[in-house]
Amino acid sequence: MPGALARIHDEHGDTVITDVLAHRYDRWNAMDLVGPALKQPVEFPAGTQWSYSNTNYLIAAMIVEKVTGDTYGAEIRRRILRPLRLNATFVPDDAATLWASGPVAGRLPTAGRSRS
């Protein structure tokens, strides 16, 4: 299957993998992602049905940050991960690194990128 990995297929059509790779380090704040979702018409009146949405997690993180004055990740680490000693669990951040466990424990820098 030559070239089979050259494309990623999704519900919106074909996306060339080079486009995905070109934007893999792009950064957005929560409002950049929530804003367009809030412009969409509601699917049903509140409280009448249920539908999964990643947007809800972003809004929850925004509330945590507004109420505490700290980042969502910092609050999850402080209030949940550390007290429960979940040392192999982490909140993803914008670091261009990979996590590993076992004999290669720790952070592994990705090719060509480093965290400043």
Sequence and secondary structure as in RCSB ss.txt:
>XXXX:A:sequence
MPGALARIHDEHGDTVITDVLAHRYDRWNAMDLVGPALKQPVEFPAGTQWSYSNTNYLIAAMIVEKVTGDTYGAE
IRRRILRPLRLNATFVPDDAATLWASGPVAGRLPTAGRSRS
>XXXX:A:secstr
 TTGGGEEEETTEEEEHHHHHHTTT    HHHHHHHHHTS  SS TTT     HHHHHHHHHHHHHHHSS HHHH
HIIIIITTTT TT     S SEEEE GGG EEEE TT    
